[in-house]
Amino acid sequence: MDNLFIQIISGTPRQKHDPVSASSPEYTILCAQAPTAEDRIALLMKRFPTSTEASSAQTMCYLLQTCVSASVSPDETEHMVEALVEFANHHPTWIETVCWICALIHYYCTDEVTVSIFSECGAPSVAVRALKDNIQNNQLVLAACALLSHFNLYPIGDGISQLARALQAHHSDLLVCKMACRALAEFTSYVMECPDSFVSSNKEFLEANGVEVLEKVLREHIGDEETTRYVARIAANVTSSGIPSSLESDSKVISYLAEAMGRYADSDLLCSHALHVFSNFPNSPYIEWDAVATLFKTTESEATILEAFHFLCSVAMNVKTQKQLIYSTGCLNRVLELMRKYESSGAIQENACSLISYLSFDSETITSKITESDGILLVLKAMQNFPDNEDLLVSACAALSGLTFNNLQGQQVIIQENGVARILDAMRSGKSARVQENAALAVGTMCWNSDLKADVVRLNGVELIMKALEKHYTSPGLVKNTCRALAQVAFNCENYRDAMCEGGVIPLIIRGMAQHPSYDRVQMHGCVALSYLSWNSEENSANIARNKGYGVIIDAMRNHLHNYEVQEHASRAIANIGTAPFEDLDMAPEQVVAAMRRHEHVSEVQEETCRAIVTLSLVSPAYKEKLFELNAVECVLAAMRNFRGNQVVQQESCNALAHLAYEHAKLNKAVTEQNGVEALLIAMKTYVNAPKVQLNACGGLSALAFDNAVAQKQIYDLDGVACVIRAMANFERLRMLELGCSVLGTLAWNTEIKEKVAVVAIPEILKAMRVHYQSPLLQKSTCRAISQFAFNSENNRKLLAESGAIPLIVSAMRSHITTDKLLVHGIKALTYLCWENTQVAEAIINEGIEEVLEKIVNLYSSSQRVYGEAVHLSKILFRKMSSSPQAKMCSPPFFSPVPMSQTPGPRVTRAENTMFPSPPAQTDENVPHFYTVPQEIIRQEGRAQRNQWSNQEHHVRGDSKGDGAGRRRRNRRRGGNSSFERRPTQLETQEGQGAGTHHADPYASRAQEIDNCASRPLSAEDLWDDPDPKTYHGNRRLGNLNWQQAEFVRQQNEGKRSPGEVPGRGGGRGGRRRGNHRKNGVGRRHGDQEKDH
């Protein structure tokens, strides 16, 4: 009877077995009493109520023997099993009887309906209790394991734990291990009808030390293919359940499975399970690549092929260092061969496309091989053969994205085969977000090619992408890929960009970003898209602002502080701001500076944050104040130090320093004190041949030197003049020459260095005037620089006159008569050049200046500044010469940088004391400079001036804004090739200055004054040109100790002397004392001049 028991247990339900002869006289008598099987079963069932433990076991043996040799109806089977389960529950300790009962129920578990009925009867509980109470009985464990293997869809209590215990106890018994592993393989497998049990079953097995048990079984019975196959299946289930287990990549289980694959290469099921395990541990050191490659290249089993695809995909995704093994072992060729061989298998085509997508990513060698082997054609054909298989479309779109990325040959194949249309068809037919997501991925990659981008637009691909984003904005992956695709379409193509914006793309992107604030890739690609869409477009920038897009961008920076890519692209988007509302940008300076500090060693972040600082500096003066409070200067200079070898960082940092320092006293001081001049000059010396670095650095020097004697001296001491002149010589771009002249001219306000600078600067300035005589902007800058060098320096005036400056100035004025600012600076230059020099005045007249001035007076009769300067120059010139100007040019000017009462010659109004031209009055006496004048002299001069122009001051200041409105800066790139221009009639006013003794921070008070006076945001066109009248121009105290003021002080003192005192002699030019060659001092001097006229 033991043979019958083993046959039943190890066989399948209702399996035909060899007839069993009469095993005993009692069974022979039973057969005689009940000849038919039905009668025998009925007779035996009646014996159970009165049987003992021994007799009941004998009865169960006869009953099983009868059932095996007869055909019992389902109803009779159900009644019999129900009675036997009840009997087993009443006698759980009758081990042999329970063993036969389990064997009989196992024999009749033929289908799901029968198993369900048996489960309702409580059959599984009999087996579980048998394992729990009698774990050492081999036969009972065998029968219980066989019975439980049928109930994987039904609750069995702690049956899985009991099976693991049984396996642990009998790991050396092959038959028990086989039965237990078969049962555990069923319970740990994923079943569609009961998906929730998959995780719980595997968790229970692992908690029962299941991995340790599997290792013991493999060690003992790896020579048995069936047992090893069950163990491999269990391991595959466990590792796929997602539950942390003790099974690791270096586990002995994987080692045994790798050995088993080599032993049983012809066992498709075992190899499939082993490959499944390897897929979950692709970096295991025990995986034999030769065995895997051999299996993959020789198997014809679709199941094994699919598992091999899964394993290779896992390797390509997770172990990039081993991607090359897939290529070198010949697996890549096998993939393409299988695609050709199994064209009708959607599963194989799908998995092959998935593997190709991973292999082609970031591997030029593999991508080229696939392309040369017509892999792209195979993918397109799979999409054509399975247009409704969304899983395949997802993988195919991903494969096309990988195969066309940075692969010109692959892009040409897509163009020739109309691949864009195939992808867009997938978007039209695919309903799921995953199809739209990967199709957008492919489109975004292909748009790097201008021809493919044109195909996308022509075939309405942009509309499809926008529709997908609108419909599936809750899908983070789709939002990421659609933003990426839209950004690529918009990149460097204004027509496509504007059409997208008109179609409403901006609100869709912003909504997608707002929907997924914690997903960094969405935020990054969203910022990229918005930055491209707003590039150089005021309308699109305003559209982003209307939809609260800049608030979303700043939130992205705040939510992803440690993601440098988000910080980089968000800063770029901020850098492209046009006229965004102030409240949306309130936190922008803080986030930008924080990004610079947190990612100080990431060059891309430093580059874009510097650009953002430039934009914020232009949008509002309040942002510049915030940037000062946040010590943005320190961050910019740190970027320059950390990336001395990065040209772009140096270029953008120079531009940021220029905008920070411009017309903000506190920031100007901060840049100066933190060695900003040195940093700018180092950049210029390092990148001698980089035009944008030179241009932006010159802009920074110009902004720093403005009204900053300390910076002026630093520029000179650090050989900055040579750097500027070299830049002007190397890059004869107009803007470079303009800025170079601006820097050199600003240095001329420093009396300590102006004559030293002039020796090398004036030839370059005049050279620029000669070569670029057709550029009004450059001519204006050169005239301005000449006027600054000529002011208050006899040596410079002589150098300029001898170098041919006069004909160049007059020619510039004549050629550009409609450029009012050029005229103002040209007139001032000529005024300073001819001051008290009849010979120079005659030279100016000989150049035909009278005709030019007449045209200016006629053309600018309504412009007080230009008209006044022209009349002023005419008065000076023709007072020195015998001829006289026209009558209408003799009237006093409405306005002059030097009040009429201060000019030598005939007076329009009478003055008690002679006044001399002096540099502009310093409105802020607290700002420190190299030179100062005693406060008493300043007060005396102020009182004398107020007496002379008290009736004119209101009229002069009332027109200070002129007739030109400041132009609003648009989204052009700052620095580099930008062109800046100041308001055409902006005036340089002179204001009286007080003599208070309160000592406060001079830079703080200066900044407050500028902020109080500012009536509009400064634009890029304002930079490095004539400043706002309220902020004035030059070193406002520079030249206070010049000869005109010394003469004025002398005259003041003369008025206090007694008649007998001998008056002191006047101060010579440039501070040198000079003798008075006339007898009557100042009074006789004026008389002599009148005689000359």
C-alpha angles and dihedrals in degrees: 000000000000089000090055091050093051092047092051095046097045095041133074123265114286090005113165112249133188112275112267115226121224104292097195143007089252092060089047091054089046091054090050092050093047110025095180125067092234092055092046093051091048092049093048094048090055091058096062099079092058101033129111126225092270096042092046091055089050091048091051090051092053090044094053090045090053094047093051092054096043141053112245122192119244093244093051090046091052093051092046094050092046091054093046093050089052091049092049091051090053093048107032092154095058090097100180093047092049089048091056092044091055090049092051094048090048089054092058098044091106104140143009094263093053092046090051091053092048090049090055088051090056099248095145092056090059091058094043092051090047090056093046096048101034107031094150097057107098098197094046090049089049093051094044093049092048091050096046093051089076097056103063090125094053134066114266102173110230092345094129091055090049091050090052090049091050091050090050092050096046103031090131093054107087096198094049090046091050093050094043094046091049090053093045091048089057095047096046095047123101112251122191092217092056110026096158093064094061097079097037093050094051091045091054091049093050092048088055090060090260097161092054089051093051091052091053092048093050092047091052102037110023086124090068110080097198095051092044089050091054091048091050089052092051091048091049091051094047095048091048097050094081093234117133107248140174088252106108135172091266095046118134088233090069090046091054092046091052088052091047091053089057092048098044103032089145092057103093095187095050092046091047092053092045091050089049089057091046089053089062091048105033092158095055112134091217096066111112106216094192091055092047093047092047092050093047093049096047108035121100095186111113091208092055092044091053092049089049089053090051091051094048091047090052091052093048091049101042109023106044091170089066097048088095090060090064088057098040096047092055096250092125092060089048090054092056091043091054091049089056093043099046101040091145095051109094092188094055093044091050095050093043090054090048091052091048091052091056095041094050094050112104095346117104093181095055093041091053092048093051091047093049089049092055092253092147090055090052091052093049090048091052089053089050094049095047107033092154098046100100095185090056092046090053092053094041094053090050090050093051090050091054094043095052098042108113088340112120093182091054091047090054090053090053090050093049095045096043090241095163090063090052091054093047090049087056089054091051095048100035115091101184125086090235093064091049090046096054094039088055088049090056093045091050091053094047093051088074083079111071093213092051090045088055089051091051092052094041092052093049093253093146091057091050091051092048090048090052091049091049094049101039103032089133090067109089095200092051093048090050095051096041091051088050092050094047090049091053092049091051095044113113094343116099096182094057090041095053093045090053092050092050087053091057102256096143097065090047093054093046092049091050091051092047090050093057107033094155097052106091097197091056091050093047096050091041090055090047091053094048092047092053093044093052096043108130091340120117092184094054092045089053089049090055089049093050090054093049090248097146090056088055090049092052090047088055090056091047095047096046104040095153098045105094094192092058090047091048098050095038088054089050090053090051089049089061095055115135115182102338118169113266095237092058091057099042093111097035098097091050094049094045094051091044089054090052092052097043095047100032092144097051108093095198092057092048091049096051096040090054088054090049090052089054091053095046090050089056098043098061140352087226090066091053088054090052091048088053092051090049091050093237089166091067091053094049093049090047089055090053091051095045095047106036088141095053111088096193093052090050091048095051094040091054089051091049092051090049093054094042094051096045113108096335110109097197094048090044089053092046093052091048095047092048092055096258092153090057092048092052093049092047088055091050092049093046097048102036092154098044107099097194093051090050092046096048093043090053088050089052093049091049092051093046095046092052107109090340114112092179092059091044091055091046092052090053096043093048093053092255094146091062090048092052093047091048090051090051091050096045098045113034092186112142094237091049091052092046093053092043091054089046092055094045092046092049090053087057090072088071106084092198094063107017097097092045090050092045093061092065100024103051095062090053092047093050091045089056090050092053097046098042101036091141095062112089093191094054092043089053092051093048093048089050092051091047091052091052094049092045094050113105096345121104092186092054092046090053092047091050094047093048091046093059100255095141099065090043092053094046091046091051091051092047094047096045101035091148095058102091098188092052089052093051093051093042092052091048091050091052091045092056093042095054097041108137090342116113093183093057090045090053090050090052092049091048089058089064098257093150092066091047093049091049090055091047092051091049094045099042103037089129095047107083095194100052093037093048094049091049094050090046093054091046091053092051095045099048094041086065095046132061094240122075132223123242116291095248090057094056097072116104114266121252090232138005135175084234113045114237091242088065097053123095119241135047114358127231089195125024120251130187095218132036114251125205131205113267137173117277117292116263110242095187110050094180098066106101120237136167093257131047136168127220111273092232091060090049092051092048091049092048092052092049092049094048090053090054102044106025090115094048103043099084093050093049096049094042089067096044095114094056122199101295125093119219110258116237115241115243131205099281120136110273115234123006109060099002121127121214128194131178127224108287101234101034109145135219103224129195119220131184119252131218132224103227119158099212109124113213133148100294094206093049092051090046092052091048091052092051092049092049092049098044110109099175140017114274113247132211089255089063095062123112095357138089105326129226113289091241092056095038127193141275132006100325094204095037111120096019087132094053127129096261093058092043088054090048091053090049091054091048089054091047090059089060096048124097117252091257096057119104110234119236121246122259124258117263125232117286090020094297117135114240134192123246106238092187124079101225101048118220097349093055089046092061091046091054091051091052090054090052090059 
